[in-house]
Amino acid sequence: MHCLTDYDVKLLVAFNESLKGHRKFTDIFMNHGFPELAALSAAMHSDTDAWDWLLKNGYPEFAALCDAVDGEEGAILWLRKYKMDFLSVFAAACRKEDEAIKWFVDRDLRVFILIIRTIHDLLLYQAWDSSDVHKIRRS
């Protein structure tokens, strides 16, 4: 199984920029052997095709991470079942659970704290978009 801790800090900083919507970093991942980071970034932005790609290409833990960040109980339990402890705590921190955030702060894991803050912002923007009557689609 894969984990965010498998990646060099420079890649993680680039991943953070990709989460912020800077497409050039996503393109770099695609062209330099890290399509899973591009897919993870896109899946965090609710791209279901990217989420499916993670599942079909050997990264189910990253698909579960996306769902766990959104608070889906099945994904949270899946990460625990497969002993994906770091990803489980990471998802909890992204959900703003105090103990999980403290875990990262206590270990001075700055790059992950940076990513967690970016995901907080992303989730906030997604919540705003979902409540904006001007963006609601009508069937």
Phi, psi and omega in degrees: 000156183256158179214155177298334179290350178286346188258145176299150182301326179296321176293323179293322176295318177296321177300318178300317178294323177297319177299328180284354177100009178280098188302329183299330179286323176297317178297320178299316178301317182294325185268355184231028169087019178231052182297336179295326177288323175296316180294320179297316178300313180295320179296326176295337177267020176070027176277106184291330177295320178294320178299315178298320180300317179302315180297316186281346185242025171087022179233049181297333180293329178284325174295317178297322178302314179303314181290323179294323176300324178280000176085015180287117187302319180300320179290320178299315179293323179298314179300319179292316181303318182267017174056038175271064188300315181298312180296327178295314179292321178300313179298319179297320178296321177295332176276006178069032175280122188305314182297323180291318177298316179300323180302316179290319179296315181299331181263002178053045181269071190300317182296324179286325175298319177300314180295318179300317178297320178296319178293322174305311180299316180301315180295323177296314178298320179296321178294318177299314181299321183289340180258000180278113183297339179283344181253358180282130180275147175247139180277000000 
